[in-house]
Amino acid sequence: MSDTQKVIAVVGATGQQGGGVVRALQASGHFKVRALTRNPDKHPNLGDEVVLADFNRPETLKAAFAEVHGVFLVTNSWEAQAEEPKQALAAVNAARDSGVQHFIWSTLPNVEAITSGAIDVHHFTAKAKIEPIVSEAGFAYHTFVVAPFYYQNLIGRMAPQKQPGGAVGWALPLDPARRVIHMGDITELGRLVAGAFAHPELAGRGEHLAMVGDFLSFNEIIDTLNQQGNTLSFRQVAREVFASWFPHADGIAAMLAYFEAHTYLGSDSHDAIALANQVAGKEPTNFAAWAKANFAIPAAS
């Protein structure tokens, strides 16, 4: 490893986004990776360096960002909840005070602004509202990467379930014929982040880079999966019915209502997608290819 390699600190290095960023930065050969985690002893080989960083102990952030060229920051909305803005602000301030040159924030569309307050998707809007803080912090370079709807959600948080009558599939408050979901393999976000750090002249002035492997309706998702040997179904249900089924279902219902009305990215995203593909150096994997390699129906309970 060259002593001249710039150090990039990756917050959330044990997660899906951060883990992919660590791997891509290492694979590029251009950077030294400082993986930040609350439990460095549990992850000794996570990066070239593994350093303690705990949002609940802001004093740890000063050491975490010392002598670092760049920072990639993603916060866990589901875990942080109302503390997410406070966590992000602490990281931005610590990075600025440490002399970080390039700050990359993993963001999402501002649903509050896009819908004029008609739909509340808190974990989207909360991330978007951090953008002005990053922009105004005075970094030499700053970039916003926009993560898509994870393909992995379809084998995880939103995996198909056994339905009444015995079919396996989805029951959601969404018109399955509407093409509204910008999707992607979240492990590939790292290639985009590595490209942004390597080419700040392309994406270091506050550009939005939207990683999108496919843009599909739910019918197209199911058709793709069924063409690969599955027999999955879809049933559209009323938003208010779905919202009563399990804790936080109302939040998912609101998110899907936003998708249906405005699409995942919420606006004309052609330029942000095209620039992301240029910065990453290749287009992300499409859904059919990812599904063929990764999709499996959960075992029946």
C-alpha positions in Angstrom: 0.0 0.0 0.0 1.3 3.4 -0.9 1.9 5.9 1.9 0.5 8.6 -0.5 -3.0 7.0 -0.7 -5.7 9.3 0.6 -7.6 8.1 3.6 -11.4 7.7 3.3 -13.4 7.3 6.5 -16.6 5.2 6.0 -19.3 5.7 8.6 -21.6 2.7 8.9 -19.0 0.3 7.6 -20.8 -2.8 8.9 -24.0 -2.0 7.0 -25.1 -2.7 3.5 -24.2 0.7 2.1 -21.1 1.2 4.1 -19.8 -2.3 3.6 -20.1 -2.0 -0.2 -18.3 1.4 0.0 -15.4 -0.2 1.9 -15.0 -3.0 -0.6 -15.2 -0.7 -3.6 -12.6 1.7 -2.2 -10.2 -1.1 -1.4 -10.7 -2.7 -4.8 -10.0 0.6 -6.6 -6.5 0.7 -5.2 -6.5 4.5 -4.9 -7.5 4.9 -1.3 -6.8 3.7 2.2 -10.0 2.8 4.1 -10.7 3.8 7.7 -13.8 1.7 8.6 -15.7 3.4 11.4 -17.8 1.3 13.8 -19.1 1.4 17.4 -17.5 -2.0 18.0 -14.1 -2.1 16.4 -13.0 -5.2 18.4 -15.7 -7.2 16.7 -14.6 -6.2 13.2 -10.8 -6.1 13.2 -10.5 -6.7 9.4 -13.2 -4.4 8.2 -10.9 -1.9 6.6 -7.2 -0.9 6.4 -7.9 0.7 9.7 -10.8 0.0 12.0 -11.6 2.9 14.4 -14.2 3.6 17.0 -17.0 6.1 16.1 -20.1 6.5 18.2 -22.7 9.2 17.5 -23.7 9.0 21.1 -20.1 9.9 22.1 -19.3 12.8 19.9 -15.8 13.0 21.2 -15.0 9.8 19.3 -15.6 11.5 16.0 -12.7 13.9 16.3 -10.2 11.0 16.4 -12.2 9.1 13.8 -11.8 11.9 11.2 -8.3 13.0 12.0 -6.0 13.2 9.0 -8.8 12.0 6.7 -9.2 13.2 3.1 -12.8 12.1 2.6 -15.8 10.9 4.5 -18.7 8.7 3.4 -21.7 9.1 5.8 -24.9 7.1 5.9 -27.1 7.1 9.0 -29.5 4.3 10.0 -33.0 5.9 9.9 -34.7 2.9 11.5 -32.3 2.8 14.4 -31.7 6.5 14.9 -35.3 7.7 14.4 -35.6 11.3 15.7 -31.9 11.4 16.5 -30.9 11.1 12.9 -30.5 14.8 12.2 -28.5 15.3 15.4 -26.2 12.4 14.4 -25.6 13.7 10.9 -24.9 17.2 12.2 -22.3 15.9 14.7 -20.6 14.0 11.9 -20.6 17.0 9.5 -19.2 19.3 12.2 -16.5 16.9 13.3 -15.4 16.3 9.6 -15.3 20.0 8.9 -13.3 20.7 12.1 -10.9 17.9 11.2 -10.1 19.4 7.8 -11.9 16.8 5.7 -11.7 17.8 2.0 -14.5 15.7 0.4 -17.7 14.8 2.2 -20.2 12.4 0.6 -23.7 12.1 2.1 -26.1 9.3 1.3 -29.4 11.0 0.8 -33.0 10.5 -0.4 -35.6 12.7 -2.1 -37.4 15.3 0.0 -40.9 13.9 0.0 -42.2 16.8 2.1 -41.2 19.3 -0.7 -42.1 17.1 -3.6 -45.6 16.5 -2.3 -46.1 19.9 -0.7 -46.5 18.2 2.6 -49.3 15.9 1.5 -47.4 12.7 2.2 -45.1 12.1 5.1 -42.2 9.7 4.4 -40.0 10.7 7.3 -36.9 8.6 6.6 -36.7 10.1 3.1 -37.3 13.8 4.0 -35.0 13.6 7.1 -32.0 12.7 4.9 -32.8 15.3 2.3 -32.9 18.0 5.0 -29.3 17.3 5.9 -28.2 18.4 2.4 -28.1 22.2 3.1 -26.0 21.5 6.2 -23.4 19.6 4.1 -23.5 22.2 1.4 -22.9 25.1 3.8 -20.2 23.4 5.8 -17.4 24.6 3.6 -15.9 21.4 2.4 -13.7 21.7 -0.7 -15.8 19.0 -2.3 -19.2 17.5 -1.4 -21.4 15.0 -3.2 -24.9 13.6 -2.7 -25.4 9.9 -3.6 -29.0 8.7 -3.8 -29.5 5.0 -2.9 -32.3 3.2 -4.8 -35.0 0.8 -3.5 -32.8 -2.1 -2.7 -33.3 -5.3 -4.7 -32.4 -6.9 -1.4 -35.6 -5.7 0.2 -37.4 -8.4 -1.8 -35.6 -11.1 0.0 -35.5 -9.2 3.3 -37.8 -6.6 4.8 -40.4 -6.9 2.0 -40.0 -10.6 1.1 -43.0 -12.4 -0.4 -45.3 -14.0 2.2 -47.9 -16.8 2.2 -51.3 -15.2 1.3 -54.8 -16.3 2.2 -55.7 -19.2 -0.1 -52.1 -20.5 -0.1 -50.5 -18.3 -2.8 -47.1 -16.8 -2.1 -46.5 -13.2 -3.0 -47.2 -9.6 -2.0 -50.3 -7.7 -0.7 -49.5 -4.0 -0.9 -51.2 -0.6 -1.3 -49.8 0.0 -4.7 -51.1 -0.1 -8.3 -48.9 -2.9 -9.7 -49.2 -1.7 -13.2 -47.6 1.7 -12.6 -43.8 1.9 -13.3 -42.6 3.8 -10.3 -39.8 2.0 -8.5 -36.2 3.0 -9.1 -34.3 -0.1 -8.0 -30.7 -1.4 -7.6 -28.3 -3.8 -6.0 -27.2 -1.8 -2.9 -23.8 -3.5 -2.8 -23.0 -1.6 -6.0 -23.4 1.8 -4.4 -19.7 1.5 -3.3 -18.5 1.7 -6.9 -20.3 5.0 -7.3 -18.9 6.4 -4.1 -15.4 5.4 -5.0 -15.8 7.0 -8.4 -16.9 10.3 -6.8 -13.9 10.4 -4.5 -11.6 9.6 -7.4 -13.2 12.3 -9.7 -14.3 15.3 -7.6 -14.2 17.4 -10.8 -17.2 15.5 -12.1 -19.3 15.3 -8.9 -17.7 17.3 -6.1 -19.8 20.5 -6.3 -23.0 19.2 -4.7 -24.1 17.0 -7.6 -26.7 14.3 -7.0 -25.7 10.9 -8.2 -28.7 8.4 -8.4 -27.8 4.8 -8.7 -30.5 3.0 -10.6 -30.2 -0.6 -12.0 -33.8 -0.8 -13.1 -37.1 1.2 -13.2 -40.0 -1.2 -12.8 -43.6 -1.7 -11.9 -44.5 -4.4 -9.4 -46.1 -6.4 -12.2 -42.8 -6.3 -14.1 -40.9 -7.4 -10.9 -43.2 -10.4 -10.6 -43.2 -11.2 -14.3 -39.4 -11.2 -14.2 -39.3 -13.5 -11.1 -42.0 -15.8 -12.5 -40.1 -16.1 -15.8 -37.2 -17.5 -13.7 -39.4 -20.3 -12.3 -41.3 -18.8 -9.5 -45.1 -18.6 -9.0 -45.6 -15.3 -7.2 -48.7 -13.3 -6.9 -49.8 -9.7 -6.1 -52.9 -8.4 -4.4 -53.6 -4.6 -4.2 -55.0 -3.6 -0.8 -56.3 -0.3 0.5 -53.8 1.9 2.2 -55.8 2.2 5.4 -56.2 -1.6 5.6 -52.5 -2.3 5.1 -51.6 0.4 7.7 -53.3 -1.6 10.4 -51.5 -4.9 9.8 -48.3 -4.5 11.7 -46.2 -1.9 13.6 -44.9 0.9 11.2 -47.0 -0.4 8.3 -48.5 3.0 8.0 -45.0 4.4 7.2 -44.6 1.8 4.4 -48.1 2.6 3.1 -47.2 6.3 2.9 -43.9 5.5 1.1 -45.7 3.4 -1.5 -48.3 6.2 -1.9 -45.5 8.6 -2.6 -43.9 6.1 -5.1 -47.3 5.8 -6.9 -47.8 9.5 -7.1 -44.3 10.7 -7.9 -42.0 7.6 -8.4 -39.2 6.7 -6.1 -36.9 9.5 -7.2 -39.7 12.0 -7.3 -38.8 14.0 -10.4 -37.0 14.0 -13.7 -33.9 12.0 -12.7 -32.3 11.3 -16.1 -29.3 13.6 -15.5 -28.6 12.3 -12.0 -28.7 8.7 -13.2 -26.6 9.4 -16.3 -24.0 11.2 -14.2 -23.9 8.4 -11.7 -23.2 5.9 -14.4 -20.4 8.1 -15.7 -18.8 8.5 -12.3 -19.2 4.8 -11.4 -17.6 3.8 -14.8 -20.4 1.3 -15.7 -24.1 0.8 -15.4 -25.5 -1.1 -12.4 -26.8 -4.6 -12.6 -30.4 -4.9 -13.9 -33.1 -6.6 -11.8 -33.3 -9.8 -13.9 -29.6 -10.5 -13.7 -29.6 -9.8 -9.9 -32.7 -12.0 -9.3 -31.3 -14.9 -11.3 -28.3 -14.9 -9.0 -29.8 -14.0 -5.7 -33.6 -14.3 -5.4 -35.1 -17.2 -3.4 -38.5 -17.6 -1.9 -38.4 -17.7 1.9 -39.0 -21.2 3.3 -42.6 -21.9 4.3 -43.2 -21.6 8.0 
